[in-house]
């Protein structure tokens, strides 16, 4: 409770000041007036009142001054006995007057007192009606809320009187300036003309509220993202059809798994995948459950016959995109035809090895039978068939078997200079026999060195080796290391650490496994793993604020759809770094992002007016 007590002539003026809202904020300073002698208690402005006088000097003050004068030796000229006598006379007069008038003063102040009124100070508004970055409608048009604050103003009603009235003030960006309005003068765009659909593109409705999201430093919504991705898809497919279609990979005549066209998943697709998985393992039961829940999205579309699958991701107020390139080519590796081709290749390799051994046997037998050195040493020639091991080395079968392969003088001279090793088999102690054995081993080793074996360039040294070039070339077309498909995650806000690439890629692999269940009968054993379906996070320009992530995502997705790089083994292993710097932190600058907002807005206006074909 607050009480105001003052002269009757002034109390009404004070009340009027307090009740006028225009006077706030109001600062009041209270000052106590000195005691004065009043001849008329009712009229405070009477001229007969004595002016304020000095306070009476006490004995303590006199003693202190005398002590100071004795110490300093200074005489105070202001002190006089006349002044002290005058003060004493005034003091006596004041005491006499005050003793007789106390009752009249109390009666006078009781007449001037105001009846006390209870004043309340209400609390701040409990909940914000609007949040930052929300678009609202003001008397000056639609705008975006920047900040808000609480101010207190006076309020007087018939039933209640309060000095402070809390009001929430919003600072709103009107695109042509900033205004500050109370909450009572703004309203939501829901139910207004801004909420009405202006036109629909590929089943994506757009309204004026969506267009407001294209202002600078504004977070894009799902409608703008879905619209623009579908628009770019239609433009790319129309351009591809006019040039005769996309290029097929080697072996593309088998089927249409090389992929044509692009499939755009809706922005809420990844959120549904994430919620359906809920951290479950990649088991067959979970894949069946996921596919049962999500197969309606691709009811009339075979996603494995598309060249690109685009997954826009909106999570934790951040936009990224994941693009799957050539997913059907992995499916094709599991086809029965490819499996049969691999089996035939292994059979051809075995036949080539046996043919190579047969030719070696024939050659050595001819050399053995025609060698005159065998007759000179007294050792009969032998059949080479039972003494050839798998590595092509010639080994004596018994203590009396000697292989003679050459009788040239220079060869014999070199053997005579050589010393038998511990691995050499000594048939007899005669020098001629040792010469024949060593000569046979040298010839066998020479034949082995002359064998040229071919290997797949994707497998490397650890891969299988083939007897002919044609077999190695045939293996490359079905080699598991020859990967021309991949998954790429584009994130312009890696420093925010909101979307983990490994988690995003893993969730989409699980969805692809669920979708590939329909191919189990024709492509047995098909599965997407981190080994056979590699993925990586591309190096892309990074945003310098928290609002442009959606625009960055649209720019990167458009670049991939319009100018898709050649996806081959080199591209996948080097994560796109070798393809003319297709990816990189400097592939485009901030001006592209600023301009893109205006380009999308102008595109929507042209489509709305019918100036651009759908």
Secondary structure, 3 states (H helix, E strand, C coil): CECCCCCHHHHHHHHHHHHCHHHCCCCCCCCCCCCCCCCCCCCCCCCCCCCCCCCCCCHHHHHHHHHHHHHHCCCCCCCCHHHHHHHHHHHHHHHHHHHHHHHHHHHHHHHHCCCCECCCCCCCCCCCCCCCCCEEEECCEEEEEEEEEEEEEEEECCCCEEEEEEEEEEEEECCCCEEEEEHHHCEECCCCHHHCEEEEECCEEEEHHHHHCCCCCCCCCHHHHHHHHHHHHHHHHHHHHHCCCCCCCCCCCCCCCCCCCEEEECCCHHHHHHHHHCCCCCCHHHHHHHHHHHHHHHCCCCHHHCCEEEEEEEECCEEEEEEEECHHHHHHHCCHHHHHHHHHHHHHHHHHHHHHHHHHHHHHHHHHHCCHHHHHHCCCCCCCHHHECCCCCECCCCCCCCCCCCCCHHHHHHHHHCCCCCCCCCCCCCHHHHHHHHHHHHHHHHHHHHCCCEECCCCHHHCCEECCHHHHHHHHCCCCCCCCCEEEEECCCHHHCCCCHHHHHHHHHHHHHHHHHHHCCCCCCCCCCCCCCCEEECCCCCCCCCCCHHHHHHHHHHHHHHCCCCCCHHHHHCCCCCCCCCCCCCCCCHHHHHHHHHHHHHHHHHHHHCCCCC
